[in-house]
């Protein structure tokens, strides 16, 4: 299993961050299709599918996917109100055809300056014997970059 961490200080509260993460136009601007099952107030539930260029995949994984390679992300959170100071977002992601599981836990904690500390813990695991570690290692920077790109839509300090 490979792990990565991302941290940011964001000039929004937890509720507003979830609203940005659930914005359909933002996902579409990144080339994704998105299905929003419920919004922040009811507990965020969405599925986003993004195309992947083969060169975005580690060499060990490229042979497992076709020309229609994509990443499917299932994002969820508990209900969050405008006044909540904390929230947690879970992302389960997969690349169909590649034996890799990705779990991301994002904690959002409002600080005294009314900003939010965003901390993402990324875990990448492959069940393939012998080559699984190579796939995990190769996928780690790509997955971290995809999560970071999503965070780039948030105003940072």
N, CA, C and O of each residue as an XYZ file, in Angstrom:
628
protein
N       0.841     -1.174      0.000
C       0.000      0.000      0.000
C       0.890      1.243      0.000
O       1.896      1.308      0.707
N       0.498      2.214     -0.801
C       1.187      3.501     -0.867
C       0.294      4.562     -0.244
O      -0.930      4.509     -0.360
N       0.919      5.520      0.412
C       0.168      6.616      1.031
C       0.743      7.949      0.582
O       1.927      8.070      0.269
N      -0.135      8.945      0.560
C       0.284     10.317      0.264
C      -0.596     11.243      1.093
O      -1.696     10.874      1.505
N      -0.099     12.441      1.327
C      -0.853     13.454      2.065
C      -0.821     14.754      1.297
O       0.173     15.088      0.653
N      -1.919     15.486      1.373
C      -2.005     16.832      0.814
C      -2.597     17.726      1.886
O      -3.537     17.342      2.581
N      -2.036     18.932      2.014
C      -2.556     19.894      2.980
C      -2.694     21.246      2.311
O      -1.865     21.643      1.491
N      -3.760     21.946      2.677
C      -3.990     23.305      2.180
C      -4.714     24.091      3.265
O      -5.412     23.517      4.100
N      -4.541     25.398      3.244
C      -5.355     26.308      4.044
C      -6.262     27.010      3.047
O      -5.788     27.649      2.108
N      -7.562     26.890      3.253
C      -8.540     27.359      2.283
C      -9.343     28.521      2.888
O      -9.723     28.484      4.059
N      -9.589     29.537      2.080
C     -10.297     30.736      2.527
C     -11.817     30.567      2.445
O     -12.529     31.496      2.064
N     -12.305     29.386      2.802
C     -13.738     29.076      2.836
C     -14.005     28.218      4.062
O     -13.083     27.627      4.624
N     -15.264     28.148      4.479
C     -15.650     27.234      5.543
C     -15.885     25.841      4.991
O     -15.973     25.664      3.776
N     -15.989     24.843      5.874
C     -16.219     23.468      5.405
C     -17.440     23.325      4.490
O     -17.374     22.614      3.487
N     -18.547     23.987      4.823
C     -19.752     23.863      3.989
C     -19.513     24.406      2.590
O     -19.938     23.805      1.603
N     -18.833     25.543      2.504
C     -18.573     26.135      1.193
C     -17.611     25.273      0.371
O     -17.729     25.202     -0.852
N     -16.669     24.624      1.035
C     -15.750     23.721      0.327
C     -16.534     22.557     -0.276
O     -16.302     22.177     -1.424
N     -17.455     21.996      0.495
C     -18.276     20.902     -0.038
C     -19.131     21.377     -1.204
O     -19.351     20.631     -2.157
N     -19.611     22.607     -1.135
C     -20.393     23.149     -2.248
C     -19.557     23.253     -3.518
O     -20.050     22.982     -4.613
N     -18.292     23.646     -3.374
C     -17.397     23.718     -4.539
C     -17.126     22.315     -5.075
O     -17.137     22.100     -6.287
N     -16.881     21.356     -4.174
C     -16.630     19.985     -4.613
C     -17.831     19.389     -5.340
O     -17.672     18.506     -6.183
N     -19.032     19.869     -5.017
C     -20.251     19.342     -5.638
C     -20.724     20.188     -6.824
O     -21.836     19.985     -7.312
N     -19.921     21.112     -7.284
C     -20.322     21.982     -8.391
C     -20.166     21.258     -9.728
O     -19.056     20.909    -10.128
N     -21.279     21.039    -10.407
C     -21.267     20.303    -11.681
C     -20.422     21.001    -12.738
O     -19.704     20.343    -13.491
N     -20.501     22.326    -12.801
C     -19.746     23.071    -13.820
C     -18.241     22.908    -13.641
O     -17.498     22.841    -14.620
N     -17.795     22.845    -12.391
C     -16.371     22.661    -12.128
C     -15.905     21.297    -12.620
O     -14.849     21.188    -13.243
N     -16.682     20.263    -12.345
C     -16.326     18.923    -12.816
C     -16.293     18.881    -14.345
O     -15.371     18.326    -14.943
N     -17.310     19.474    -14.965
C     -17.372     19.458    -16.432
C     -16.206     20.222    -17.045
O     -15.680     19.818    -18.082
N     -15.796     21.326    -16.415
C     -14.649     22.094    -16.909
C     -13.375     21.252    -16.890
O     -12.461     21.477    -17.683
N     -13.322     20.286    -15.983
C     -12.171     19.375    -15.908
C     -12.347     18.151    -16.799
O     -11.526     17.235    -16.755
N     -13.419     18.122    -17.619
C     -13.636     17.019    -18.552
C     -14.370     15.833    -17.963
O     -14.386     14.762    -18.568
N     -14.983     15.995    -16.792
C     -15.664     14.883    -16.124
C     -17.170     14.951    -16.328
O     -17.735     16.014    -16.585
N     -17.795     13.803    -16.208
C     -19.247     13.759    -16.073
C     -19.516     13.493    -14.599
O     -18.751     12.797    -13.933
N     -20.602     14.051    -14.103
C     -20.879     13.919    -12.673
C     -22.358     13.661    -12.457
O     -23.211     14.221    -13.147
N     -22.648     12.805    -11.491
C     -24.013     12.545    -11.064
C     -24.082     12.866     -9.570
O     -23.447     12.201     -8.752
N     -24.857     13.889     -9.230
C     -25.001     14.287     -7.837
C     -26.263     13.636     -7.291
O     -27.372     13.924     -7.740
N     -26.077     12.760     -6.322
C     -27.191     12.022     -5.736
C     -27.815     12.787     -4.574
O     -29.025     12.710     -4.360
N     -26.998     13.527     -3.819
C     -27.502     14.389     -2.753
C     -26.453     15.465     -2.469
O     -25.264     15.276     -2.724
N     -26.910     16.574     -1.948
C     -26.037     17.717     -1.696
C     -25.583     17.746     -0.242
O     -25.975     16.912      0.575
N     -24.755     18.721      0.046
C     -24.102     18.855      1.349
C     -25.069     18.778      2.529
O     -24.800     18.048      3.483
N     -26.169     19.495      2.496
C     -27.082     19.555      3.638
C     -27.680     18.192      3.979
O     -28.017     17.935      5.134
N     -27.812     17.322      2.984
C     -28.357     15.981      3.193
C     -27.271     14.914      3.310
O     -27.566     13.737      3.518
N     -26.038     15.326      3.178
C     -24.922     14.386      3.105
C     -24.532     14.247      1.657
O     -25.252     13.634      0.869
N     -23.397     14.811      1.300
C     -22.948     14.815     -0.098
C     -22.753     13.394     -0.602
O     -22.108     12.576      0.053
N     -23.313     13.107     -1.766
C     -23.121     11.833     -2.460
C     -23.034     12.156     -3.942
O     -23.990     12.660     -4.531
N     -21.893     11.866     -4.540
C     -21.766     12.077     -5.978
C     -20.823     11.053     -6.570
O     -19.977     10.479     -5.883
N     -20.993     10.838     -7.879
C     -20.101      9.984     -8.647
C     -19.614     10.789     -9.835
O     -20.408     11.324    -10.609
N     -18.301     10.868     -9.970
C     -17.699     11.602    -11.087
C     -16.832     10.649    -11.887
O     -16.105      9.829    -11.326
N     -16.917     10.765    -13.199
C     -16.125      9.932    -14.097
C     -15.292     10.848    -14.976
O     -15.819     11.723    -15.663
N     -13.973     10.631    -14.942
C     -13.052     11.464    -15.713
C     -12.244     10.591    -16.657
O     -11.775      9.523    -16.264
N     -12.075     11.030    -17.893
C     -11.222     10.274    -18.815
C      -9.762     10.388    -18.389
O      -9.350     11.383    -17.793
N      -8.994      9.359    -18.702
C      -7.563      9.333    -18.423
C      -6.806      9.094    -19.720
O      -7.133      8.179    -20.477
N      -5.820      9.897    -19.970
C      -4.917      9.610    -21.085
C      -3.986      8.494    -20.627
O      -3.606      8.444    -19.457
N      -3.622      7.618    -21.521
C      -2.755      6.492    -21.146
C      -1.472      6.973    -20.491
O      -0.936      6.296    -19.613
N      -0.965      8.147    -20.908
C       0.281      8.628    -20.315
C       0.086      9.161    -18.894
O       1.064      9.498    -18.226
N      -1.161      9.241    -18.422
C      -1.428      9.614    -17.041
C      -1.351      8.397    -16.114
O      -1.395      8.540    -14.892
N      -1.237      7.220    -16.690
C      -1.180      5.987    -15.911
C       0.260      5.503    -15.805
O       1.056      5.724    -16.718
N       0.604      4.843    -14.695
C       1.929      4.253    -14.607
C       2.115      3.188    -15.690
O       1.150      2.540    -16.097
N       3.331      3.009    -16.149
C       3.625      2.059    -17.219
C       3.094      0.664    -16.889
O       2.599     -0.035    -17.773
N       3.196      0.255    -15.616
C       2.739     -1.085    -15.217
C       1.231     -1.241    -15.362
O       0.743     -2.367    -15.456
N       0.482     -0.147    -15.382
C      -0.972     -0.228    -15.478
C      -1.483     -0.015    -16.893
O      -2.625     -0.370    -17.184
N      -0.678      0.550    -17.780
C      -1.146      0.897    -19.117
C      -1.636     -0.306    -19.909
O      -2.546     -0.177    -20.728
N      -1.054     -1.457    -19.680
C      -1.457     -2.632    -20.453
C      -2.833     -3.169    -20.038
O      -3.407     -4.000    -20.742
N      -3.366     -2.700    -18.898
C      -4.652     -3.195    -18.407
C      -5.843     -2.383    -18.902
O      -6.986     -2.810    -18.740
N      -5.598     -1.224    -19.500
C      -6.712     -0.358    -19.891
C      -6.710     -0.128    -21.390
O      -5.675     -0.191    -22.052
N      -7.891      0.137    -21.899
C      -8.030      0.430    -23.318
C      -7.991      1.924    -23.574
O      -7.571      2.710    -22.724
N      -8.432      2.293    -24.752
C      -8.428      3.695    -25.153
C      -9.434      4.514    -24.357
O      -9.326      5.739    -24.305
N     -10.414      3.856    -23.736
C     -11.433      4.576    -22.970
C     -11.124      4.597    -21.473
O     -12.040      4.579    -20.651
N      -9.856      4.634    -21.120
C      -9.464      4.633    -19.707
C     -10.121      5.797    -18.978
O     -10.217      6.906    -19.502
N     -10.574      5.517    -17.748
C     -11.221      6.546    -16.959
C     -11.064      6.231    -15.473
O     -10.817      5.092    -15.076
N     -11.216      7.273    -14.674
C     -11.242      7.099    -13.224
C     -12.651      7.437    -12.754
O     -13.236      8.441    -13.160
N     -13.180      6.582    -11.895
C     -14.512      6.769    -11.339
C     -14.342      7.053     -9.850
O     -13.751      6.263     -9.113
N     -14.875      8.203     -9.425
C     -14.766      8.610     -8.031
C     -16.150      8.653     -7.387
O     -17.086      9.233     -7.937
N     -16.263      8.038     -6.229
C     -17.495      8.065     -5.437
C     -17.185      8.897     -4.197
O     -16.398      8.484     -3.346
N     -17.805     10.069     -4.101
C     -17.516     11.009     -3.028
C     -18.707     11.069     -2.087
O     -19.857     11.086     -2.528
N     -18.424     11.102     -0.767
C     -19.516     11.170      0.205
C     -19.079     11.912      1.461
O     -17.895     11.978      1.793
N     -20.078     12.470      2.150
C     -19.854     13.102      3.452
C     -21.135     12.990      4.263
O     -22.206     12.719      3.719
N     -21.017     13.197      5.541
C     -22.192     13.325      6.395
C     -22.817     14.686      6.114
O     -22.165     15.540      5.514
N     -24.068     14.914      6.532
C     -24.663     16.239      6.350
C     -23.824     17.321      7.038
O     -23.311     17.113      8.138
N     -23.689     18.476      6.378
C     -22.892     19.584      6.894
C     -23.710     20.863      6.740
O     -24.231     21.158      5.665
N     -23.814     21.615      7.834
C     -24.544     22.882      7.790
C     -23.552     24.030      7.609
O     -22.342     23.850      7.746
N     -24.086     25.211      7.298
C     -23.253     26.401      7.108
C     -22.405     26.721      8.335
O     -21.318     27.284      8.205
N     -22.887     26.370      9.515
C     -22.190     26.742     10.749
C     -21.259     25.659     11.278
O     -20.557     25.889     12.263
N     -21.234     24.496     10.661
C     -20.354     23.420     11.131
C     -18.889     23.809     10.970
O     -18.491     24.391      9.960
N     -18.095     23.478     11.985
C     -16.675     23.807     11.972
C     -15.804     22.671     11.446
O     -14.616     22.865     11.188
N     -16.389     21.492     11.286
C     -15.629     20.337     10.810
C     -16.476     19.509      9.846
O     -17.704     19.485      9.929
N     -15.791     18.843      8.943
C     -16.450     17.903      8.027
C     -15.399     16.909      7.543
O     -14.200     17.191      7.547
N     -15.876     15.746      7.128
C     -15.007     14.730      6.543
C     -15.624     14.292      5.220
O     -16.827     14.050      5.123
N     -14.777     14.198      4.216
C     -15.203     13.748      2.895
C     -14.445     12.463      2.591
O     -13.227     12.402      2.759
N     -15.159     11.447      2.147
C     -14.535     10.190      1.737
C     -14.660     10.040      0.231
O     -15.711     10.313     -0.349
N     -13.580      9.605     -0.392
C     -13.582      9.319     -1.826
C     -13.080      7.893     -2.019
O     -11.999      7.532     -1.554
N     -13.876      7.098     -2.705
C     -13.450      5.765     -3.163
C     -13.317      5.887     -4.671
O     -14.261      6.290     -5.350
N     -12.157      5.543     -5.193
C     -11.921      5.700     -6.627
C     -11.398      4.407     -7.216
O     -10.783      3.584     -6.538
N     -11.667      4.257     -8.513
C     -11.200      3.075     -9.236
C     -10.902      3.466    -10.679
O     -11.454      4.426    -11.217
N     -10.026      2.701    -11.273
C      -9.774      2.793    -12.708
C     -10.199      1.444    -13.263
O      -9.462      0.466    -13.141
N     -11.403      1.376    -13.885
C     -11.878      0.086    -14.380
C     -10.832     -0.596    -15.271
O     -10.280      0.009    -16.191
N     -10.583     -1.861    -14.970
C      -9.591     -2.632    -15.714
C      -8.238     -2.694    -15.030
O      -7.400     -3.519    -15.393
N      -8.010     -1.830    -14.040
C      -6.740     -1.816    -13.312
C      -7.012     -2.272    -11.883
O      -7.906     -1.750    -11.218
N      -6.243     -3.239    -11.419
C      -6.432     -3.782    -10.072
C      -5.842     -2.826     -9.037
O      -4.801     -3.092     -8.437
N      -6.539     -1.709     -8.848
C      -6.078     -0.710     -7.898
C      -7.289     -0.122     -7.183
O      -8.315      0.161     -7.800
N      -7.152      0.056     -5.885
C      -8.186      0.684     -5.072
C      -7.596      1.943     -4.466
O      -6.466      1.942     -3.979
N      -8.366      3.005     -4.502
C      -7.919      4.285     -3.949
C      -8.948      4.751     -2.938
O     -10.145      4.801     -3.223
N      -8.467      5.091     -1.759
C      -9.328      5.681     -0.733
C      -8.697      7.002     -0.316
O      -7.498      7.083     -0.051
N      -9.536      8.038     -0.263
C      -9.075      9.352      0.169
C      -9.998      9.816      1.286
O     -11.221      9.809      1.140
N      -9.405     10.217      2.394
C     -10.173     10.811      3.480
C      -9.708     12.247      3.626
O      -8.529     12.511      3.862
N     -10.647     13.172      3.482
C     -10.339     14.597      3.549
C     -10.989     15.160      4.806
O     -12.209     15.107      4.964
N     -10.163     15.699      5.695
C     -10.714     16.355      6.880
C     -10.670     17.863      6.664
O      -9.688     18.416      6.170
N     -11.751     18.498      7.045
C     -11.896     19.947      6.925
C     -12.162     20.497      8.318
O     -13.148     20.132      8.958
N     -11.273     21.386      8.791
C     -11.412     21.945     10.135
C     -11.253     23.458     10.052
O     -10.210     23.969      9.644
N     -12.320     24.168     10.452
C     -12.291     25.634     10.460
C     -11.355     26.095     11.576
O     -11.391     25.560     12.684
N     -10.521     27.085     11.281
C      -9.608     27.609     12.292
C     -10.130     28.936     12.855
O     -11.202     29.403     12.470
N      -9.369     29.527     13.756
C      -9.786     30.760     14.434
C      -9.892     31.944     13.476
O     -10.577     32.921     13.781
N      -9.229     31.873     12.333
C      -9.255     32.969     11.355
C     -10.378     32.792     10.332
O     -10.416     33.493      9.321
N     -11.288     31.856     10.595
C     -12.419     31.536      9.724
C     -11.980     30.985      8.374
O     -12.694     31.111      7.379
N     -10.818     30.382      8.348
C     -10.352     29.631      7.183
C     -10.465     28.154      7.541
O     -10.799     27.812      8.675
N     -10.191     27.292      6.592
C     -10.302     25.857      6.846
C      -8.995     25.161      6.496
O      -8.436     25.347      5.415
N      -8.526     24.354      7.442
C      -7.380     23.490      7.176
C      -7.904     22.228      6.509
O      -8.737     21.516      7.069
N      -7.411     21.964      5.319
C      -7.807     20.804      4.531
C      -6.645     19.813      4.587
O      -5.506     20.159      4.273
N      -6.943     18.588      4.986
C      -5.913     17.549      5.087
C      -6.440     16.288      4.420
O      -7.419     15.700      4.879
N      -5.794     15.876      3.344
C      -6.215     14.686      2.611
C      -5.207     13.557      2.828
O      -4.006     13.733      2.626
N      -5.711     12.415      3.235
C      -4.910     11.197      3.350
C      -5.310     10.269      2.212
O      -6.473      9.885      2.098
N      -4.357      9.915      1.381
C      -4.607      9.098      0.196
C      -3.967      7.733      0.410
O      -2.794      7.642      0.772
N      -4.739      6.671      0.186
C      -4.223      5.306      0.256
C      -4.480      4.611     -1.069
O      -5.593      4.634     -1.594
N      -3.441      3.999     -1.596
C      -3.514      3.324     -2.890
C      -3.069      1.878     -2.680
O      -1.989      1.622     -2.148
N      -3.917      0.935     -3.104
C      -3.587     -0.476     -2.919
C      -3.920     -1.256     -4.183
O      -4.931     -1.010     -4.840
N      -3.038     -2.211     -4.508
C      -3.276     -3.116     -5.628
C      -3.164     -4.540     -5.118
O      -2.279     -4.872     -4.329
N      -4.085     -5.376     -5.588
C      -4.109     -6.769     -5.142
C      -3.281     -7.696     -6.034
O      -3.212     -8.900     -5.787
N      -2.657     -7.138     -7.067
C      -1.900     -7.994     -7.983
C      -0.586     -8.449     -7.361
O       0.177     -7.628     -6.853
N      -0.319     -9.749     -7.397
C       0.960    -10.228     -6.879
C       2.100     -9.803     -7.817
O       1.906     -9.681     -9.026
N       3.256     -9.585     -7.260
C       4.489     -9.265     -7.970
C       4.531     -7.850     -8.549
O       5.520     -7.146     -8.341
N       3.493     -7.408     -9.269
C       3.527     -6.082     -9.900
C       2.666     -5.050     -9.159
O       2.672     -3.870     -9.511
N       1.933     -5.489     -8.145
C       1.039     -4.579     -7.427
C       1.764     -3.383     -6.834
O       1.287     -2.252     -6.928
N       2.921     -3.632     -6.219
C       3.666     -2.522     -5.608
C       4.129     -1.529     -6.670
O       4.122     -0.321     -6.430
N       4.527     -2.018     -7.824
C       4.957     -1.123     -8.909
C       3.784     -0.279     -9.405
O       3.954      0.903     -9.705
N       2.601     -0.876     -9.491
C       1.414     -0.127     -9.910
C       1.080      0.932     -8.863
O       0.798      2.079     -9.208
N       1.110      0.551     -7.582
C       0.824      1.510     -6.508
C       1.805      2.681     -6.542
O       1.409      3.844     -6.469
N       3.084      2.351     -6.653
C       4.115      3.397     -6.664
C       3.975      4.312     -7.868
O       4.121      5.529     -7.756
N       3.693      3.724     -9.009
C       3.539      4.530    -10.215
C       2.282      5.374    -10.204
O       2.260      6.475    -10.755
N       1.227      4.857     -9.572
C      -0.044      5.577     -9.538
C      -0.043      6.711     -8.518
O      -0.777      7.688     -8.669
N       0.773      6.582     -7.492
C       0.748      7.561     -6.392
C       0.863      9.013     -6.856
O       0.011      9.819     -6.481
N       1.866      9.394     -7.649
C       1.948     10.809     -8.038
C       0.794     11.254     -8.931
O       0.370     12.407     -8.866
N       0.287     10.352     -9.760
C      -0.831     10.706    -10.637
C      -2.106     10.946     -9.833
O      -2.846     11.893    -10.098
N      -2.355     10.094     -8.864
C      -3.559     10.235     -8.046
C      -3.454     11.480     -7.174
O      -4.422     12.229     -7.042
N      -2.298     11.702     -6.586
C      -2.107     12.914     -5.780
C      -2.306     14.163     -6.638
O      -2.879     15.147     -6.170
N      -1.844     14.136     -7.876
C      -2.017     15.289     -8.776
C      -3.488     15.497     -9.125
O      -3.939     16.638     -9.216
N      -4.244     14.417     -9.322
C      -5.678     14.551     -9.629
C      -6.427     15.157     -8.447
O      -7.294     16.010     -8.635
N      -6.099     14.722     -7.229
C      -6.747     15.279     -6.040
C      -6.334     16.736     -5.874
O      -7.166     17.588     -5.558
N      -5.075     17.020     -6.083
C      -4.582     18.396     -5.977
C      -5.274     19.309     -6.984
O      -5.593     20.452     -6.660
N      -5.509     18.821     -8.198
C      -6.217     19.601     -9.224
C      -7.614     19.956     -8.750
O      -8.081     21.072     -8.979
N      -8.280     19.030     -8.099
C      -9.618     19.304     -7.554
C      -9.521     20.421     -6.510
O     -10.381     21.301     -6.468
N      -8.482     20.391     -5.668
C      -8.303     21.413     -4.640
C      -7.928     22.767     -5.244
O      -8.145     23.805     -4.619
N      -7.368     22.762     -6.451
C      -6.975     24.025     -7.095
C      -8.183     24.925     -7.365
O      -8.014     26.121     -7.607
N      -9.381     24.379     -7.328
C     -10.592     25.165     -7.521
C     -10.999     25.928     -6.262
O     -11.946     26.714     -6.284
N     -10.277     25.692     -5.163
C     -10.589     26.345     -3.890
C      -9.653     27.529     -3.673
O      -8.463     27.432     -3.971
N     -10.173     28.651     -3.156
C      -9.302     29.806     -2.895
C      -8.400     29.540     -1.683
O      -8.888     29.345     -0.569
N      -7.100     29.534     -1.909
C      -6.149     29.272     -0.826
C      -5.540     30.583     -0.342
O      -5.651     31.622     -0.993
N      -4.901     30.504      0.805
C      -4.226     31.671      1.375
C      -2.761     31.666      1.041
O      -2.034     32.576      1.440
